[in-house]
Amino acid sequence: MRDKLRVAAYLVLMKGDQVLLLQRHNTGWEDGNFSLVSGHVEFEECPTDAIVREALEESAIRVQADKLECVQVVHRWCHPELVYIDYFFRTRQWSGEPTIQEPDKCSALEWHSILELPENSIEYVKVILTRVHQGKYGLFEYGWRT
């Protein structure tokens, strides 16, 4: 089981009721759909360091680890060969102007109301953003068979 577990970190970057979303492109997974700035946590990296790195790599945004609030930890079932632990960090403090840094993987980087997410948002991301908006924080299990 251990070799089938992956860890990812996500950035819930807020400006008022707006959340920054990117549209995936040419990645082979969920292309054309909106998600958050995110990425895999590397082997010798903690989740906060991973999202600080990913924010800069994907969107030219600088965030500080001590300004991040972990709002969701998600144990997500993908399929029998893959399970994720996802860390969702929120911040309202950053520097830089969001710009696409990886045009080969991202076709849009846009602010959207957390109350009106695009229809083509990744489903579990929509669920998590709704939970965050409702003030439901902590551990959440997503996609597990009943």
Steps between C-alpha positions, in 0.01 A plus 500: 500500500775750583625513142146595386473804728586848370501835674401833345464859620250760377484878539167666575609853411225740598429862408170590666257229389712426192721193474783458250443208260713365221381309197696182441643450152698225328569301819307182424283542812188719526613715207265789430372500857564754774692420815712681755871571487633168622760230469650185641693511825850375426659224710711721728259795504223597740158607364547870587834513318340322204221757461740793545708351216201415279343845540816661368557241225142504369378854559789732601334544839714518812341365816658453839462171682413675827209681326340174382201350678429131443125493441454144373685172506336267252544124484395450138424170328583516129491132406637170640849592386510857633409686818593860582551700815425859398586806710300814423659823623324837501662841506390856439856633514737467209718706271521510123240510226359160401635413157525173312851364543444160338308567176562140393288384799262791561273683252339751740556649844190683622320630807155349555240547770520214747118504482492457120776265396528412131297195396818345365673506839641171625226344714695435820648852483145641482400291802800615703454868409134477602603348833758776554243768421260339750770502770526121507868435567700192590517147367274405212476162327409518132416231245511196725271209424220439744 
